[in-house]
Each structure stands twice: as structure tokens, then as C-alpha cells.
Amino acid sequence: MATLPTFVDASHLISKANLWEERDEARKQKYEKLNNEVLPKVAHDKQAKIGCKGGSKFWYGYKKNM
């Protein structure tokens, strides 16, 4: 019996539309950049990450595999 290939689509789920409060808190704590290393230290949602699709579409949230 032949095995069929499986395709996975990873869609993004946006957690928050903008990150102004997190950016301000990162600046207050003297961090240079707001990235995935700094976000858990300053964000309300500790598990959400900054993601990128296609090199120009950025979001803050989660990836959902369908």
C-alpha cells in the first residue's frame, strides 16, 4: 500500500494588533530591540511570539497548523 504525502499549512493567529505598550516597557527596561527574546519579559501574553511570513508580513501571536 502506497503512502500519500501529507501537507501542513501553518496559518497565523494574531494575538494583538499593535505592541506599543510592550515596546514602551522594553525601552523603560533598557532593551535595545523588541524581539522574541525580550517579549516574554515585557508582554502580557508570555507565550506569543513575533512571526514572519514571506519576509515582509510580520505578526505577534501564534502559528496554527491545519
mmCIF file as Biopython writes it, N, C-alpha, C and O atoms, coordinates in Angstrom:
data_model
#
loop_
_atom_site.group_PDB
_atom_site.id
_atom_site.type_symbol
_atom_site.label_atom_id
_atom_site.label_alt_id
_atom_site.label_comp_id
_atom_site.label_asym_id
_atom_site.label_entity_id
_atom_site.label_seq_id
_atom_site.pdbx_PDB_ins_code
_atom_site.Cartn_x
_atom_site.Cartn_y
_atom_site.Cartn_z
_atom_site.occupancy
_atom_site.B_iso_or_equiv
_atom_site.auth_seq_id
_atom_site.auth_asym_id
_atom_site.pdbx_PDB_model_num
ATOM 1   N N  . MET A ? 1  ? 0.840  -1.179 0.000  1.0 0.0 1  A 1 
ATOM 2   C CA . MET A ? 1  ? 0.000  0.000  0.000  1.0 0.0 1  A 1 
ATOM 3   C C  . MET A ? 1  ? 0.889  1.248  0.000  1.0 0.0 1  A 1 
ATOM 4   O O  . MET A ? 1  ? 1.788  1.361  0.834  1.0 0.0 1  A 1 
ATOM 5   N N  . ALA A ? 2  ? 0.655  2.165  -0.905 1.0 0.0 2  A 1 
ATOM 6   C CA . ALA A ? 2  ? 1.464  3.384  -1.025 1.0 0.0 2  A 1 
ATOM 7   C C  . ALA A ? 2  ? 1.039  4.407  0.022  1.0 0.0 2  A 1 
ATOM 8   O O  . ALA A ? 2  ? -0.138 4.517  0.364  1.0 0.0 2  A 1 
ATOM 9   N N  . THR A ? 3  ? 2.010  5.143  0.518  1.0 0.0 3  A 1 
ATOM 10  C CA . THR A ? 3  ? 1.723  6.194  1.483  1.0 0.0 3  A 1 
ATOM 11  C C  . THR A ? 3  ? 1.534  7.505  0.754  1.0 0.0 3  A 1 
ATOM 12  O O  . THR A ? 3  ? 2.331  7.855  -0.117 1.0 0.0 3  A 1 
ATOM 13  N N  . LEU A ? 4  ? 0.496  8.228  1.098  1.0 0.0 4  A 1 
ATOM 14  C CA . LEU A ? 4  ? 0.232  9.528  0.489  1.0 0.0 4  A 1 
ATOM 15  C C  . LEU A ? 4  ? 0.985  10.614 1.232  1.0 0.0 4  A 1 
ATOM 16  O O  . LEU A ? 4  ? 1.105  10.545 2.455  1.0 0.0 4  A 1 
ATOM 17  N N  . PRO A ? 5  ? 1.491  11.603 0.538  1.0 0.0 5  A 1 
ATOM 18  C CA . PRO A ? 5  ? 2.188  12.700 1.227  1.0 0.0 5  A 1 
ATOM 19  C C  . PRO A ? 5  ? 1.207  13.536 2.044  1.0 0.0 5  A 1 
ATOM 20  O O  . PRO A ? 5  ? 0.039  13.678 1.682  1.0 0.0 5  A 1 
ATOM 21  N N  . THR A ? 6  ? 1.693  14.075 3.128  1.0 0.0 6  A 1 
ATOM 22  C CA . THR A ? 6  ? 0.886  14.923 3.998  1.0 0.0 6  A 1 
ATOM 23  C C  . THR A ? 6  ? 1.403  16.353 3.884  1.0 0.0 6  A 1 
ATOM 24  O O  . THR A ? 6  ? 2.607  16.589 3.979  1.0 0.0 6  A 1 
ATOM 25  N N  . PHE A ? 7  ? 0.510  17.291 3.683  1.0 0.0 7  A 1 
ATOM 26  C CA . PHE A ? 7  ? 0.863  18.700 3.612  1.0 0.0 7  A 1 
ATOM 27  C C  . PHE A ? 7  ? 0.314  19.412 4.833  1.0 0.0 7  A 1 
ATOM 28  O O  . PHE A ? 7  ? -0.822 19.166 5.241  1.0 0.0 7  A 1 
ATOM 29  N N  . VAL A ? 8  ? 1.116  20.296 5.422  1.0 0.0 8  A 1 
ATOM 30  C CA . VAL A ? 8  ? 0.702  21.047 6.601  1.0 0.0 8  A 1 
ATOM 31  C C  . VAL A ? 8  ? 0.732  22.519 6.258  1.0 0.0 8  A 1 
ATOM 32  O O  . VAL A ? 8  ? 1.727  23.026 5.739  1.0 0.0 8  A 1 
ATOM 33  N N  . ASP A ? 9  ? -0.357 23.202 6.550  1.0 0.0 9  A 1 
ATOM 34  C CA . ASP A ? 9  ? -0.430 24.646 6.347  1.0 0.0 9  A 1 
ATOM 35  C C  . ASP A ? 9  ? -0.349 25.312 7.707  1.0 0.0 9  A 1 
ATOM 36  O O  . ASP A ? 9  ? -1.163 25.022 8.584  1.0 0.0 9  A 1 
ATOM 37  N N  . ALA A ? 10 ? 0.608  26.190 7.896  1.0 0.0 10 A 1 
ATOM 38  C CA . ALA A ? 10 ? 0.747  26.908 9.155  1.0 0.0 10 A 1 
ATOM 39  C C  . ALA A ? 10 ? 0.206  28.318 8.985  1.0 0.0 10 A 1 
ATOM 40  O O  . ALA A ? 10 ? 0.867  29.177 8.401  1.0 0.0 10 A 1 
ATOM 41  N N  . SER A ? 11 ? -0.985 28.553 9.491  1.0 0.0 11 A 1 
ATOM 42  C CA . SER A ? 11 ? -1.593 29.876 9.447  1.0 0.0 11 A 1 
ATOM 43  C C  . SER A ? 11 ? -1.219 30.622 10.714 1.0 0.0 11 A 1 
ATOM 44  O O  . SER A ? 11 ? -0.838 30.011 11.712 1.0 0.0 11 A 1 
ATOM 45  N N  . HIS A ? 12 ? -1.328 31.938 10.674 1.0 0.0 12 A 1 
ATOM 46  C CA . HIS A ? 12 ? -1.000 32.712 11.868 1.0 0.0 12 A 1 
ATOM 47  C C  . HIS A ? 12 ? -2.273 33.174 12.569 1.0 0.0 12 A 1 
ATOM 48  O O  . HIS A ? 12 ? -3.283 33.463 11.929 1.0 0.0 12 A 1 
ATOM 49  N N  . LEU A ? 13 ? -2.204 33.237 13.887 1.0 0.0 13 A 1 
ATOM 50  C CA . LEU A ? 13 ? -3.279 33.763 14.714 1.0 0.0 13 A 1 
ATOM 51  C C  . LEU A ? 13 ? -2.744 35.003 15.408 1.0 0.0 13 A 1 
ATOM 52  O O  . LEU A ? 13 ? -1.798 34.915 16.191 1.0 0.0 13 A 1 
ATOM 53  N N  . ILE A ? 14 ? -3.331 36.145 15.133 1.0 0.0 14 A 1 
ATOM 54  C CA . ILE A ? 14 ? -2.842 37.389 15.713 1.0 0.0 14 A 1 
ATOM 55  C C  . ILE A ? 14 ? -3.329 37.509 17.145 1.0 0.0 14 A 1 
ATOM 56  O O  . ILE A ? 14 ? -4.520 37.371 17.423 1.0 0.0 14 A 1 
ATOM 57  N N  . SER A ? 15 ? -2.396 37.768 18.053 1.0 0.0 15 A 1 
ATOM 58  C CA . SER A ? 15 ? -2.727 37.918 19.463 1.0 0.0 15 A 1 
ATOM 59  C C  . SER A ? 15 ? -3.084 39.362 19.793 1.0 0.0 15 A 1 
ATOM 60  O O  . SER A ? 15 ? -3.962 39.615 20.618 1.0 0.0 15 A 1 
ATOM 61  N N  . LYS A ? 16 ? -2.415 40.293 19.159 1.0 0.0 16 A 1 
ATOM 62  C CA . LYS A ? 16 ? -2.620 41.704 19.459 1.0 0.0 16 A 1 
ATOM 63  C C  . LYS A ? 16 ? -2.258 42.508 18.226 1.0 0.0 16 A 1 
ATOM 64  O O  . LYS A ? 16 ? -1.266 42.207 17.562 1.0 0.0 16 A 1 
ATOM 65  N N  . ALA A ? 17 ? -3.040 43.518 17.909 1.0 0.0 17 A 1 
ATOM 66  C CA . ALA A ? 17 ? -2.826 44.280 16.676 1.0 0.0 17 A 1 
ATOM 67  C C  . ALA A ? 17 ? -1.585 45.166 16.735 1.0 0.0 17 A 1 
ATOM 68  O O  . ALA A ? 17 ? -0.892 45.315 15.728 1.0 0.0 17 A 1 
ATOM 69  N N  . ASN A ? 18 ? -1.292 45.756 17.888 1.0 0.0 18 A 1 
ATOM 70  C CA . ASN A ? 18 ? -0.075 46.568 17.986 1.0 0.0 18 A 1 
ATOM 71  C C  . ASN A ? 18 ? 0.621  46.293 19.308 1.0 0.0 18 A 1 
ATOM 72  O O  . ASN A ? 18 ? 0.013  45.782 20.248 1.0 0.0 18 A 1 
ATOM 73  N N  . LEU A ? 19 ? 1.884  46.633 19.370 1.0 0.0 19 A 1 
ATOM 74  C CA . LEU A ? 19 ? 2.711  46.314 20.526 1.0 0.0 19 A 1 
ATOM 75  C C  . LEU A ? 19 ? 3.287  47.556 21.199 1.0 0.0 19 A 1 
ATOM 76  O O  . LEU A ? 19 ? 4.404  47.518 21.716 1.0 0.0 19 A 1 
ATOM 77  N N  . TRP A ? 20 ? 2.545  48.642 21.196 1.0 0.0 20 A 1 
ATOM 78  C CA . TRP A ? 20 ? 3.075  49.904 21.735 1.0 0.0 20 A 1 
ATOM 79  C C  . TRP A ? 20 ? 3.402  49.794 23.219 1.0 0.0 20 A 1 
ATOM 80  O O  . TRP A ? 20 ? 4.458  50.260 23.647 1.0 0.0 20 A 1 
ATOM 81  N N  . GLU A ? 21 ? 2.530  49.195 24.007 1.0 0.0 21 A 1 
ATOM 82  C CA . GLU A ? 21 ? 2.777  49.076 25.451 1.0 0.0 21 A 1 
ATOM 83  C C  . GLU A ? 21 ? 4.005  48.210 25.736 1.0 0.0 21 A 1 
ATOM 84  O O  . GLU A ? 21 ? 4.817  48.532 26.604 1.0 0.0 21 A 1 
ATOM 85  N N  . GLU A ? 22 ? 4.126  47.119 25.000 1.0 0.0 22 A 1 
ATOM 86  C CA . GLU A ? 22 ? 5.286  46.241 25.178 1.0 0.0 22 A 1 
ATOM 87  C C  . GLU A ? 22 ? 6.569  46.946 24.759 1.0 0.0 22 A 1 
ATOM 88  O O  . GLU A ? 22 ? 7.601  46.814 25.417 1.0 0.0 22 A 1 
ATOM 89  N N  . ARG A ? 23 ? 6.501  47.701 23.654 1.0 0.0 23 A 1 
ATOM 90  C CA . ARG A ? 23 ? 7.667  48.455 23.192 1.0 0.0 23 A 1 
ATOM 91  C C  . ARG A ? 23 ? 8.093  49.483 24.235 1.0 0.0 23 A 1 
ATOM 92  O O  . ARG A ? 23 ? 9.281  49.628 24.523 1.0 0.0 23 A 1 
ATOM 93  N N  . ASP A ? 24 ? 7.116  50.198 24.801 1.0 0.0 24 A 1 
ATOM 94  C CA . ASP A ? 24 ? 7.433  51.199 25.822 1.0 0.0 24 A 1 
ATOM 95  C C  . ASP A ? 24 ? 8.036  50.558 27.066 1.0 0.0 24 A 1 
ATOM 96  O O  . ASP A ? 24 ? 8.963  51.112 27.657 1.0 0.0 24 A 1 
ATOM 97  N N  . GLU A ? 25 ? 7.522  49.397 27.472 1.0 0.0 25 A 1 
ATOM 98  C CA . GLU A ? 25 ? 8.064  48.691 28.629 1.0 0.0 25 A 1 
ATOM 99  C C  . GLU A ? 25 ? 9.483  48.194 28.353 1.0 0.0 25 A 1 
ATOM 100 O O  . GLU A ? 25 ? 10.332 48.233 29.244 1.0 0.0 25 A 1 
ATOM 101 N N  . ALA A ? 26 ? 9.749  47.732 27.139 1.0 0.0 26 A 1 
ATOM 102 C CA . ALA A ? 26 ? 11.100 47.287 26.776 1.0 0.0 26 A 1 
ATOM 103 C C  . ALA A ? 26 ? 12.073 48.463 26.823 1.0 0.0 26 A 1 
ATOM 104 O O  . ALA A ? 26 ? 13.200 48.320 27.297 1.0 0.0 26 A 1 
ATOM 105 N N  . ARG A ? 27 ? 11.642 49.616 26.336 1.0 0.0 27 A 1 
ATOM 106 C CA . ARG A ? 27 ? 12.503 50.813 26.404 1.0 0.0 27 A 1 
ATOM 107 C C  . ARG A ? 27 ? 12.750 51.223 27.847 1.0 0.0 27 A 1 
ATOM 108 O O  . ARG A ? 27 ? 13.862 51.612 28.205 1.0 0.0 27 A 1 
ATOM 109 N N  . LYS A ? 28 ? 11.714 51.138 28.676 1.0 0.0 28 A 1 
ATOM 110 C CA . LYS A ? 28 ? 11.833 51.505 30.092 1.0 0.0 28 A 1 
ATOM 111 C C  . LYS A ? 28 ? 12.842 50.597 30.803 1.0 0.0 28 A 1 
ATOM 112 O O  . LYS A ? 28 ? 13.563 51.040 31.697 1.0 0.0 28 A 1 
ATOM 113 N N  . GLN A ? 29 ? 12.884 49.323 30.397 1.0 0.0 29 A 1 
ATOM 114 C CA . GLN A ? 29 ? 13.819 48.374 30.994 1.0 0.0 29 A 1 
ATOM 115 C C  . GLN A ? 29 ? 15.165 48.337 30.269 1.0 0.0 29 A 1 
ATOM 116 O O  . GLN A ? 29 ? 15.994 47.466 30.533 1.0 0.0 29 A 1 
ATOM 117 N N  . LYS A ? 30 ? 15.377 49.291 29.352 1.0 0.0 30 A 1 
ATOM 118 C CA . LYS A ? 30 ? 16.654 49.494 28.653 1.0 0.0 30 A 1 
ATOM 119 C C  . LYS A ? 30 ? 17.022 48.389 27.661 1.0 0.0 30 A 1 
ATOM 120 O O  . LYS A ? 30 ? 18.206 48.143 27.431 1.0 0.0 30 A 1 
ATOM 121 N N  . TYR A ? 31 ? 16.032 47.723 27.073 1.0 0.0 31 A 1 
ATOM 122 C CA . TYR A ? 31 ? 16.309 46.764 25.998 1.0 0.0 31 A 1 
ATOM 123 C C  . TYR A ? 31 ? 16.425 47.528 24.693 1.0 0.0 31 A 1 
ATOM 124 O O  . TYR A ? 31 ? 15.682 48.482 24.461 1.0 0.0 31 A 1 
ATOM 125 N N  . GLU A ? 32 ? 17.363 47.113 23.830 1.0 0.0 32 A 1 
ATOM 126 C CA . GLU A ? 32 ? 17.570 47.790 22.549 1.0 0.0 32 A 1 
ATOM 127 C C  . GLU A ? 32 ? 16.476 47.472 21.538 1.0 0.0 32 A 1 
ATOM 128 O O  . GLU A ? 32 ? 16.028 48.361 20.813 1.0 0.0 32 A 1 
ATOM 129 N N  . LYS A ? 33 ? 16.039 46.209 21.480 1.0 0.0 33 A 1 
ATOM 130 C CA . LYS A ? 33 ? 15.068 45.776 20.477 1.0 0.0 33 A 1 
ATOM 131 C C  . LYS A ? 33 ? 13.914 45.044 21.135 1.0 0.0 33 A 1 
ATOM 132 O O  . LYS A ? 33 ? 14.047 44.496 22.229 1.0 0.0 33 A 1 
ATOM 133 N N  . LEU A ? 34 ? 12.787 45.044 20.456 1.0 0.0 34 A 1 
ATOM 134 C CA . LEU A ? 34 ? 11.643 44.233 20.872 1.0 0.0 34 A 1 
ATOM 135 C C  . LEU A ? 34 ? 11.625 43.013 19.957 1.0 0.0 34 A 1 
ATOM 136 O O  . LEU A ? 34 ? 11.195 43.102 18.807 1.0 0.0 34 A 1 
ATOM 137 N N  . ASN A ? 35 ? 12.091 41.876 20.467 1.0 0.0 35 A 1 
ATOM 138 C CA . ASN A ? 35 ? 12.162 40.656 19.673 1.0 0.0 35 A 1 
ATOM 139 C C  . ASN A ? 35 ? 11.666 39.482 20.510 1.0 0.0 35 A 1 
ATOM 140 O O  . ASN A ? 35 ? 11.180 39.684 21.623 1.0 0.0 35 A 1 
ATOM 141 N N  . ASN A ? 36 ? 11.779 38.269 19.998 1.0 0.0 36 A 1 
ATOM 142 C CA . ASN A ? 36 ? 11.254 37.096 20.692 1.0 0.0 36 A 1 
ATOM 143 C C  . ASN A ? 36 ? 12.009 36.757 21.968 1.0 0.0 36 A 1 
ATOM 144 O O  . ASN A ? 36 ? 11.496 35.999 22.791 1.0 0.0 36 A 1 
ATOM 145 N N  . GLU A ? 37 ? 13.193 37.285 22.159 1.0 0.0 37 A 1 
ATOM 146 C CA . GLU A ? 37 ? 13.911 37.080 23.413 1.0 0.0 37 A 1 
ATOM 147 C C  . GLU A ? 37 ? 13.427 38.043 24.491 1.0 0.0 37 A 1 
ATOM 148 O O  . GLU A ? 37 ? 13.374 37.680 25.667 1.0 0.0 37 A 1 
ATOM 149 N N  . VAL A ? 38 ? 13.076 39.260 24.104 1.0 0.0 38 A 1 
ATOM 150 C CA . VAL A ? 38 ? 12.662 40.296 25.045 1.0 0.0 38 A 1 
ATOM 151 C C  . VAL A ? 38 ? 11.160 40.213 25.357 1.0 0.0 38 A 1 
ATOM 152 O O  . VAL A ? 38 ? 10.748 40.503 26.481 1.0 0.0 38 A 1 
ATOM 153 N N  . LEU A ? 39 ? 10.352 39.825 24.385 1.0 0.0 39 A 1 
ATOM 154 C CA . LEU A ? 39 ? 8.897  39.826 24.555 1.0 0.0 39 A 1 
ATOM 155 C C  . LEU A ? 39 ? 8.397  39.099 25.802 1.0 0.0 39 A 1 
ATOM 156 O O  . LEU A ? 39 ? 7.553  39.658 26.502 1.0 0.0 39 A 1 
ATOM 157 N N  . PRO A ? 40 ? 8.861  37.896 26.127 1.0 0.0 40 A 1 
ATOM 158 C CA . PRO A ? 40 ? 8.347  37.238 27.334 1.0 0.0 40 A 1 
ATOM 159 C C  . PRO A ? 40 ? 8.626  38.021 28.620 1.0 0.0 40 A 1 
ATOM 160 O O  . PRO A ? 40 ? 7.946  37.820 29.626 1.0 0.0 40 A 1 
ATOM 161 N N  . LYS A ? 41 ? 9.604  38.893 28.593 1.0 0.0 41 A 1 
ATOM 162 C CA . LYS A ? 41 ? 9.947  39.683 29.772 1.0 0.0 41 A 1 
ATOM 163 C C  . LYS A ? 41 ? 9.053  40.910 29.942 1.0 0.0 41 A 1 
ATOM 164 O O  . LYS A ? 41 ? 8.913  41.426 31.051 1.0 0.0 41 A 1 
ATOM 165 N N  . VAL A ? 42 ? 8.443  41.382 28.844 1.0 0.0 42 A 1 
ATOM 166 C CA . VAL A ? 42 ? 7.671  42.630 28.904 1.0 0.0 42 A 1 
ATOM 167 C C  . VAL A ? 42 ? 6.211  42.486 28.478 1.0 0.0 42 A 1 
ATOM 168 O O  . VAL A ? 42 ? 5.416  43.387 28.746 1.0 0.0 42 A 1 
ATOM 169 N N  . ALA A ? 43 ? 5.831  41.392 27.828 1.0 0.0 43 A 1 
ATOM 170 C CA . ALA A ? 43 ? 4.478  41.251 27.284 1.0 0.0 43 A 1 
ATOM 171 C C  . ALA A ? 43 ? 3.524  40.626 28.299 1.0 0.0 43 A 1 
ATOM 172 O O  . ALA A ? 43 ? 3.942  39.930 29.224 1.0 0.0 43 A 1 
ATOM 173 N N  . HIS A ? 44 ? 2.248  40.888 28.107 1.0 0.0 44 A 1 
ATOM 174 C CA . HIS A ? 44 ? 1.222  40.273 28.946 1.0 0.0 44 A 1 
ATOM 175 C C  . HIS A ? 44 ? 1.038  38.808 28.573 1.0 0.0 44 A 1 
ATOM 176 O O  . HIS A ? 44 ? 0.843  37.963 29.447 1.0 0.0 44 A 1 
ATOM 177 N N  . ASP A ? 45 ? 1.099  38.504 27.281 1.0 0.0 45 A 1 
ATOM 178 C CA . ASP A ? 45 ? 0.968  37.135 26.789 1.0 0.0 45 A 1 
ATOM 179 C C  . ASP A ? 45 ? 2.374  36.567 26.619 1.0 0.0 45 A 1 
ATOM 180 O O  . ASP A ? 45 ? 3.044  36.848 25.625 1.0 0.0 45 A 1 
ATOM 181 N N  . LYS A ? 46 ? 2.818  35.777 27.578 1.0 0.0 46 A 1 
ATOM 182 C CA . LYS A ? 46 ? 4.208  35.296 27.618 1.0 0.0 46 A 1 
ATOM 183 C C  . LYS A ? 46 ? 4.529  34.255 26.556 1.0 0.0 46 A 1 
ATOM 184 O O  . LYS A ? 46 ? 5.703  34.046 26.250 1.0 0.0 46 A 1 
ATOM 185 N N  . GLN A ? 47 ? 3.520  33.590 25.979 1.0 0.0 47 A 1 
ATOM 186 C CA . GLN A ? 47 ? 3.775  32.518 25.025 1.0 0.0 47 A 1 
ATOM 187 C C  . GLN A ? 47 ? 3.700  32.961 23.569 1.0 0.0 47 A 1 
ATOM 188 O O  . GLN A ? 47 ? 4.186  32.247 22.692 1.0 0.0 47 A 1 
ATOM 189 N N  . ALA A ? 48 ? 3.112  34.101 23.291 1.0 0.0 48 A 1 
ATOM 190 C CA . ALA A ? 48 ? 3.006  34.589 21.906 1.0 0.0 48 A 1 
ATOM 191 C C  . ALA A ? 48 ? 4.377  35.049 21.418 1.0 0.0 48 A 1 
ATOM 192 O O  . ALA A ? 48 ? 5.206  35.506 22.206 1.0 0.0 48 A 1 
ATOM 193 N N  . LYS A ? 49 ? 4.603  34.925 20.132 1.0 0.0 49 A 1 
ATOM 194 C CA . LYS A ? 49 ? 5.885  35.286 19.519 1.0 0.0 49 A 1 
ATOM 195 C C  . LYS A ? 49 ? 5.663  36.194 18.315 1.0 0.0 49 A 1 
ATOM 196 O O  . LYS A ? 49 ? 4.551  36.298 17.798 1.0 0.0 49 A 1 
ATOM 197 N N  . ILE A ? 50 ? 6.728  36.844 17.878 1.0 0.0 50 A 1 
ATOM 198 C CA . ILE A ? 50 ? 6.692  37.610 16.635 1.0 0.0 50 A 1 
ATOM 199 C C  . ILE A ? 50 ? 6.992  36.625 15.518 1.0 0.0 50 A 1 
ATOM 200 O O  . ILE A ? 50 ? 7.993  35.910 15.566 1.0 0.0 50 A 1 
ATOM 201 N N  . GLY A ? 51 ? 6.131  36.587 14.520 1.0 0.0 51 A 1 
ATOM 202 C CA . GLY A ? 51 ? 6.313  35.683 13.396 1.0 0.0 51 A 1 
ATOM 203 C C  . GLY A ? 51 ? 6.429  36.461 12.103 1.0 0.0 51 A 1 
ATOM 204 O O  . GLY A ? 51 ? 6.077  37.640 12.047 1.0 0.0 51 A 1 
ATOM 205 N N  . CYS A ? 52 ? 6.922  35.806 11.065 1.0 0.0 52 A 1 
ATOM 206 C CA . CYS A ? 52 ? 7.097  36.431 9.763  1.0 0.0 52 A 1 
ATOM 207 C C  . CYS A ? 52 ? 6.769  35.420 8.684  1.0 0.0 52 A 1 
ATOM 208 O O  . CYS A ? 52 ? 7.156  34.254 8.770  1.0 0.0 52 A 1 
ATOM 209 N N  . LYS A ? 53 ? 6.059  35.869 7.676  1.0 0.0 53 A 1 
ATOM 210 C CA . LYS A ? 53 ? 5.736  35.003 6.542  1.0 0.0 53 A 1 
ATOM 211 C C  . LYS A ? 53 ? 6.065  35.767 5.269  1.0 0.0 53 A 1 
ATOM 212 O O  . LYS A ? 53 ? 5.544  36.858 5.039  1.0 0.0 53 A 1 
ATOM 213 N N  . GLY A ? 54 ? 6.923  35.194 4.453  1.0 0.0 54 A 1 
ATOM 214 C CA . GLY A ? 54 ? 7.273  35.820 3.184  1.0 0.0 54 A 1 
ATOM 215 C C  . GLY A ? 54 ? 8.254  36.966 3.294  1.0 0.0 54 A 1 
ATOM 216 O O  . GLY A ? 54 ? 8.454  37.683 2.314  1.0 0.0 54 A 1 
ATOM 217 N N  . GLY A ? 55 ? 8.865  37.165 4.425  1.0 0.0 55 A 1 
ATOM 218 C CA . GLY A ? 55 ? 9.888  38.204 4.558  1.0 0.0 55 A 1 
ATOM 219 C C  . GLY A ? 55 ? 9.358  39.604 4.812  1.0 0.0 55 A 1 
ATOM 220 O O  . GLY A ? 55 ? 10.142 40.503 5.116  1.0 0.0 55 A 1 
ATOM 221 N N  . SER A ? 56 ? 8.042  39.820 4.696  1.0 0.0 56 A 1 
ATOM 222 C CA . SER A ? 56 ? 7.533  41.176 4.903  1.0 0.0 56 A 1 
ATOM 223 C C  . SER A ? 56 ? 6.226  41.214 5.690  1.0 0.0 56 A 1 
ATOM 224 O O  . SER A ? 56 ? 5.766  42.299 6.046  1.0 0.0 56 A 1 
ATOM 225 N N  . LYS A ? 57 ? 5.618  40.072 5.971  1.0 0.0 57 A 1 
ATOM 226 C CA . LYS A ? 57 ? 4.360  40.044 6.710  1.0 0.0 57 A 1 
ATOM 227 C C  . LYS A ? 57 ? 4.642  39.570 8.137  1.0 0.0 57 A 1 
ATOM 228 O O  . LYS A ? 57 ? 4.793  38.373 8.383  1.0 0.0 57 A 1 
ATOM 229 N N  . PHE A ? 58 ? 4.710  40.517 9.069  1.0 0.0 58 A 1 
ATOM 230 C CA . PHE A ? 58 ? 5.019  40.218 10.457 1.0 0.0 58 A 1 
ATOM 231 C C  . PHE A ? 58 ? 3.743  40.249 11.297 1.0 0.0 58 A 1 
ATOM 232 O O  . PHE A ? 58 ? 2.814  40.998 10.995 1.0 0.0 58 A 1 
ATOM 233 N N  . TRP A ? 59 ? 3.701  39.432 12.349 1.0 0.0 59 A 1 
ATOM 234 C CA . TRP A ? 59 ? 2.583  39.462 13.285 1.0 0.0 59 A 1 
ATOM 235 C C  . TRP A ? 59 ? 3.070  39.026 14.651 1.0 0.0 59 A 1 
ATOM 236 O O  . TRP A ? 59 ? 4.138  38.428 14.783 1.0 0.0 59 A 1 
ATOM 237 N N  . TYR A ? 60 ? 2.274  39.332 15.666 1.0 0.0 60 A 1 
ATOM 238 C CA . TYR A ? 60 ? 2.537  38.930 17.038 1.0 0.0 60 A 1 
ATOM 239 C C  . TYR A ? 60 ? 1.414  37.986 17.430 1.0 0.0 60 A 1 
ATOM 240 O O  . TYR A ? 60 ? 0.251  38.389 17.463 1.0 0.0 60 A 1 
ATOM 241 N N  . GLY A ? 61 ? 1.741  36.748 17.725 1.0 0.0 61 A 1 
ATOM 242 C CA . GLY A ? 61 ? 0.710  35.773 18.075 1.0 0.0 61 A 1 
ATOM 243 C C  . GLY A ? 61 ? 1.242  34.360 18.032 1.0 0.0 61 A 1 
ATOM 244 O O  . GLY A ? 61 ? 2.305  34.060 18.575 1.0 0.0 61 A 1 
ATOM 245 N N  . TYR A ? 62 ? 0.482  33.491 17.374 1.0 0.0 62 A 1 
ATOM 246 C CA . TYR A ? 62 ? 0.787  32.066 17.350 1.0 0.0 62 A 1 
ATOM 247 C C  . TYR A ? 62 ? 0.712  31.542 15.929 1.0 0.0 62 A 1 
ATOM 248 O O  . TYR A ? 62 ? 0.162  32.200 15.045 1.0 0.0 62 A 1 
ATOM 249 N N  . LYS A ? 63 ? 1.262  30.361 15.708 1.0 0.0 63 A 1 
ATOM 250 C CA . LYS A ? 63 ? 1.097  29.643 14.453 1.0 0.0 63 A 1 
ATOM 251 C C  . LYS A ? 63 ? 0.115  28.506 14.698 1.0 0.0 63 A 1 
ATOM 252 O O  . LYS A ? 63 ? 0.217  27.784 15.689 1.0 0.0 63 A 1 
ATOM 253 N N  . LYS A ? 64 ? -0.823 28.360 13.794 1.0 0.0 64 A 1 
ATOM 254 C CA . LYS A ? 64 ? -1.823 27.293 13.893 1.0 0.0 64 A 1 
ATOM 255 C C  . LYS A ? 64 ? -1.577 26.342 12.734 1.0 0.0 64 A 1 
ATOM 256 O O  . LYS A ? 64 ? -1.651 26.745 11.573 1.0 0.0 64 A 1 
ATOM 257 N N  . ASN A ? 65 ? -1.289 25.099 13.035 1.0 0.0 65 A 1 
ATOM 258 C CA . ASN A ? 65 ? -1.084 24.095 11.987 1.0 0.0 65 A 1 
ATOM 259 C C  . ASN A ? 65 ? -2.413 23.440 11.659 1.0 0.0 65 A 1 
ATOM 260 O O  . ASN A ? 65 ? -3.116 22.948 12.540 1.0 0.0 65 A 1 
ATOM 261 N N  . MET A ? 66 ? -2.745 23.444 10.366 1.0 0.0 66 A 1 
ATOM 262 C CA . MET A ? 66 ? -4.025 22.883 9.936  1.0 0.0 66 A 1 
ATOM 263 C C  . MET A ? 66 ? -3.800 21.559 9.258  1.0 0.0 66 A 1 
ATOM 264 O O  . MET A ? 66 ? -4.757 20.919 8.821  1.0 0.0 66 A 1 
#
